[in-house]
Amino acid sequence: MRFRVSAAVVTGAIALTGLSAPAVQADEKPAGFSKAFAAKPQDDISTGDTKITDIVLNGGKPLALGTAKKTFTLTFKASDSSGIESASGLLWRGKDFTSAKEGIRPDHDEVKCKGGTKATCTVTFTLDPRAEDATNSFAGGGWHLAVSALGKDRSVRAIFKARTTSLHRASQISVNASPEDVKKGKTLTVTGSLSRADWEAKKYTGYGKQSVKLQFRKKGAKTFTTVKTVKTDAKGKLKTTVKATVDGTYRYAFDGTSTTAPVTNGGDFIDVR
């Protein structure tokens, strides 16, 4: 999953300063070498005129991962009067960057950017929950994005808290309203289930004791309205009853939690006679 191991984070820290590539002789220190290593762990690094702007991770949305491999994209602009040599990105969680024990490495520690002195950089993160090191403890907030760019003149810009995001366990929800052909005023039973990705079990498992909204959209209407709130049982199952009034669609909607992504479903249409 490219998770875990503090060594991976430290390796990323070195790459992010831009001081590890390409290698130089002892008497050919790149610009800003001493200043970069004199910086405190939480300090950003800026030498020369290298700049980073327009940072976007996953379209600005939290990261949500199910039980299959998924790739997330980071883009940003990097500029330097000498041109951009390379760039990098890293996700980390902890008190500060260099002491972080949790990190998500990108597919490539360094990437080439497209453009001259004003370049566009693209970094990808491919996460595979089927990997042996996948653990549910990685779900939640407090993930910071570190980005860096290295100028061709060896000037560096590194931002260790460029963005903060969450990593969510993806969720699934189902609904079934019965009977589907019902007389007006009669009782409808609406069942369903809520589950979420369990990265350790490598499958979706029931998400118990969670509040879920039962919503209804009248035939011909454009929006759903909330009818009531229902709680899942210990195994993530849903069940409630309502009175049939008019034709329309019922669905369950889950708002999500700090560790789990929100989800809705297409709904189940009921024909009221």
N, C-alpha and C positions, 0 to 999 in steps of 0.2 A: 504493500500500500504506500510505500515510500514514507512511512510514518516512523515515529519513535526515534530512539537512539540519539543521545546528545551529540555524539560525534558527527552525525549528519548535519546538525544545526551549526556546529563549529565550522565544518567544511563549507557550508553555505555562507557563513559569515566572512570567511576568507575570500570566497569568490565574489561576494557582494562588494567588497572594497575595491575590487578590480586590481588588486595588487598581486594576484597570483598568476595572471595570464596577460600577455605572454611572460615567460621567465626573463629576468634581466641579470646582468652581472652585478657583482657587489658594488662596483663603482658607477653603475648606471641606474641608480634609484629613480623610479618614476616620480613625476611632480606630485608633491603632497605626501610623499611616503612617511616622513617623520610626523607630520601633522595628523595623519590618519591613525597611526598607532599611538599617538599621544591622547587621542580622544577617549572620553569615558565610554563605558559599554552602552549607555543609553543615548549617546550623542550621535546625531547624523553627521555624515562626512561630506565636506564640500571643498574641493580644491580646483583652481582654475575656473573656467567659465561654463563647465558642464551643468546642464539644467534638465530636470524631469518635470513634465506636466501631463495633464489629461489622463490620469491613472484610472483605469476601469477594470475591475475584477468581476467576471461572470455577469456582466451587464448591470452591476450594482446590486445584484440579488445575493442573498445568503447561499452558501453551497449546500446542496441536498444530494445525498448519495444513497442509492438503494442497495441491491445485492449484485449488481452487475458493474463492470468496469465503466467509468465515466471520465470524460475529459472536460476540464474547466479552462477558460482562456483569460489571460491577463494582457491588456494592451496599455501602452503609454507612449508619450512623445519624449524623445531625448534630443537635446541640441548641444553642439559644441563647435566652436569656430574651426577646429581642426578636423571635424567629422567624428562619428561615433564608431569606436572599435567593436564594442560588445555591450551586452546588458544582461541582467539577471533578475530573478525574483525568488522569494521564499516566504512560506507561511510559517509562523511560529507562535507559541503560546508560553507565557511565563512572565516573570517580574521584569526582566530586560532581555535584550536580544542575545547577548553573548553567554548568558547563563541559562537560557531556555533549554528545557529538557524534552520538549515536544516540538517537532518540526515536520512540515510537509514539503518535500523537495520537489522542484519542477522536473519535467522530463529531461531537460538539458540544463546543466548548471550555468551555462552561458549561451546566449543566442546572438546572432547577427541581426542588426536592425536595417530596415529598408529606408534608403534616403541618404542624403549627404550630410550637411551640417545640421539639418533638421530632419530627424529620422523617426520612423514608427517602429516600435519594438513589440514583439508578440512572444509571450511566454506561456507554455501550456503545462497544466498539472493533470496527470492521469492517475486516478485513484482506483484501485482494485480491491473491493472489500473481501475478495476471496483469498487475499494474501494472508500468510500466517501471522503477520504482525498486526492485523486489523483488530481493533478493540473499540468497544462502545464508549469507552471513557473519552475518546476524542470528540464526541458529539458535544455541542454547546457553543457558547460565545467566547469572547476573549482571544480570538485568533487575529494576529496582526500580520499585515503584509509588508515585507521589506523589499525594496526595489533598488537597483543600482544601474549606473551607466558609466562606461569607461571611454574617455575621449582618446583619439589617436595620438594626442600629445601626452597621454597618461594622466590627464586630469580626471578626477572622480567625483561623482555625486551619488551618495547612498542615503536613502531615507528608510529608517528602520520601522517606523509606524506610519507608513504611507496611507493605509486604510485598516479598519478593524471590521471583521466579519464573523459570521457564525458558520459552523459546520453541522448540518442537520441530518438526522436519520430520515430517509424518505418514508412516506406513509401511504397506505392504501385504505380505501373505504368502499363498502358495498351497501346496496339498499334493495329491498323487495317489499312492495306494498301489495297486500292481498285481502280479499279477492280483487282482481283487476277489473272485473265487471261487477259493480256493486250498486245497490239501490240507495237513493238519497236518504240520508239520515241513519244509515246502517254503520256499523263499526268496521273500520279498516285496521289491520294489524301491519305495522311497518317494522320489519326486521333488518338487520345488517351486521356488519362487523368492521372494526378498526384494527389495523395491524401496522407495524413499522419494521423497518429493516433492522435485523439483528446481525451486526457484522461479525460477531463471534460465532453464532450458530450458522451463519451463511444462508439465512432465509428470513422471510417475514414472520413475525410472531405477534400474537394478540396484544393489544395495548389496553390494559385494564384501568378502570376507575377514572376515565377521562370524560369530560363534558363535550357533547357533540350536539350541534343544532339540527333539528328536523325542520326542513324548509319546504315551502309549497309555491308553485307557480301555476296560476290559473291558465287554462287553455286560451291562447291568444295574447297573453301578457308577456312582457319582456324580462321581468325580474322576479327573483324568488324573495319571499318574505319568511321570516322565522316563525314557526308555529309553537315550538316548545324546545326546551333543552333536555337531552336524554344522556344518562351516564352509561358508559360501557361496564359490563360485569368484569370479573377478574380475568376472563379470557378474551376480552375485547368485543364481546357480543353486544348487539343493540336490539332493543325491542320496546315498542310502545304502541298505543292505540289512538286513533282519532276518528271523528265522525265524518263521513263522506258528505260533501255538500255540492261541489261542482267538478266537472272534468278538469284534470290538471296533472301536474308532475310533482312527486315527492322526492326529496333527496336528503342525504345527510351531509353536513359540512363540519369539518374539524378545523379549528383556528390554529392548531399547532402549539408547541411548547418550546421552552428554551433549547431542547435537544432534538425536537421532532418537527418536521415540516408540515405545514397546513395542507389539507386535501379536501376536495369535494368529488362528487361523481355526477354522471350525466342524469341520473334520476330514473324513476319508474312512473310511467303514465297510467292514470286511473280513469276509467270511463264510468261516470256516474249516470245511471238510468233513472 
